[in-house]
Amino acid sequence: MVSSRKLVGIVIAIIVIIGAVVFITTYRGAPQEVPKVTSPTSPVVTMTTPRPITTPTTPTQPITPATPPVTTKDELRVAIGTDLDTLDPHDQTTSLVDNVIMHVCERLFDRDEKGNLVPMLATKLEVSSDGLVYTIYLRQGVKFHNGEVLTADTVKLNFDRIFNATAKKRLSTYLPNVKSYRVVNESVFEITLSKPFSPFAMSLSLVYIVAKEAIIKYGDVLPREPKALICTGPFRMVEWVKGTRVVLERFDGYWEGIVPLKRIVFYIVPEEATREAMLLAGDVDLVFWPSLASLQRLSQTPGIKIVQYPTYRYVMLHFNFDYPAFQDKRVRLAFNYALDKETIVSKIFYGTATIVKSPWQIGMFGYSDVGYYKYDPEKAKQLLAEAGFKAGPDGVLTHPQYGKLSIKMVHMKGRFPGDVELAQAVQGYLRNIGVEVELVTGDWPWYINTIYSSPADKAKNGYWLFQRSWGPSIPDPYYTVFFLYSCNMWVGPANMTHKGINLTTAGRNIGYYCNPEFDKILDQYIVETNEAKRLELAAAMAKILWDDAPAVFLFQLNIFVAAKSNLEGLIFVPGEMIYLGKAYFK
């Protein structure tokens, strides 16, 4: 979440892997709302010897809380399309859940509106010149909702939980190569890596810190019990009625000062039309993802405004490589050529999506157009014919070895506007080339449990194609391609193998794609610190994935909300999130 941390007299230093000190500004709000700390437009880099691991000679200064804006209403009612599947901040599955958790819990570091690292619970990060030792200086005097004070011991306990050998959390996959970590003193925590990992500093902006009591007393029920979510954020979670609502109440002991709103209620409303009706009826003040077809009309409705913001949310279709036909690249290419992406963007998404011509998102490091699978149904049919498919009496393709090309596609409902219509369009386009597709859907928890189920369960149910969207908040391709396509990210029960490859509950590779050549280059990419070499490696990774087509690459979404026109202070965060801690009613 973007922060407006007003630090008096503090310069935040990051000694980057080459041994430099990078000063970063403190920022958590829209520029028009929070005065910027005077700083250069780009980081100042000064070559220096890494500082020893000691407590800073200048302690963290107390923060004078800013006076919050006067709000004419102290409860914000929000309609969202999907329910939470877990409350565990170390085991998140989607930015939609994070949209709620981020108001209750806080991370070691934050990211500003450009994705740069800025302070949060930590005020400074030092990285040794060899890129192996990360020293984190904590903000002093921060209290949890239960009165506990933030210390390095608390941080260590959180890391113990994340890396628990018998129950590793999904967050652990974002923190690779961790060899050891230790408490240096009450306010300093140190992490040592076994080998460099170039995006590691950014990964620290994903690490939420919960109170000792949350782990020791409530560790087992933390994923589902609101009272167990004891953190440092501006709100407490007081209620979660599954499938109905989540209720947050203001924490008046918040270290940055009291926020304007006393209460935020998130209502779980999967149907777009119902969310819109609630807004128009005055039952809610803010709607995530209103109906695309209604955007223009809503924008012209008195008392309502539409706010739109680009995201890294990439929509695609993932092949399940356990389906024999999908092991033939010609079949995968045929699916890519079969979809008319321009028409889908125009007619279903009303121009709010952008076609992506790379395996990762526009705006990320190393992005460039790699290629384009332009709509060509005849070429798709030709590729399928070359793969040995022939039309049966009902027009559905059959193969002497694979049988009938009839598959089930798991898709989302309520994750983003147009997700159901997209699935229906895919079904129609594939039927045009002789592929029979049965659509299967459910609520968000069902969808997550299904795509992250075991290979055997997917095969038993005949789930061979998955509508997927992926939106990391950190603009580095690693956070997309590693999780979606690496052999090391095959999802499934722990302590099990599939085709000789270890499965992991923290995995995100739901289709069991594996390309050793790609993994080899990815391994080089994540330890490389030279930017020019990283760009070369990124280009090589992109070409391999694009040509191999482990997915049907589609488009990138904007996030948009419909809100009461007097609702101000919404802060859009990279990664498809909206921070409401500064929100107020004029």
ABEGO torsion letter per residue (X at the ends): XBBBBBBBGBBBBBBBAAGBBBBBBBBABBAAABBBBBBBABBBBBBBBBBBBBBBABBBBBBBBBBBBBBABABBBBBBABBBABABAAABABAAAAAAAAAABBBABBBBAAGBBBBBABABBBBBAAGABBBBBBBBGBBBAAGBBBBAAAAAAAAAAAABAABBBAAAAABBGBABBBBABAABBBBBBABBBAAAAAAAAABBBBBAAAAAAAAAAAAABAAABBBABABBBABBBBGABBBBBBBAABAAEBBABABBBBBBBABAAAAAAAAAAGABABBBGBBAAAAAAAAABBGBBBBBBBBABBBBBBBBAABAAAABAAAAAAAAAABBAAAAAAAAAGGABBBBABABBBGBBGBBBABBBBBBAAAAAAAAAAAGBBBBAAGBBBBAAAEBBBBBBBBBBGABBGAAAAAAAAAAAAAAAGBBBBBBBBBAAAAAAAAABBAAAAAAAGBABBBBBBBBABBBAAAAAAAAABAAABBEBBGBBBGGBBBBAABABAAGBBBAAAAAAAAAAAABABAAAAAAAAAAAAAAAAAAGABBBBBBBBBBBBBBAABBGBBBBBGGBBBAAABBBX
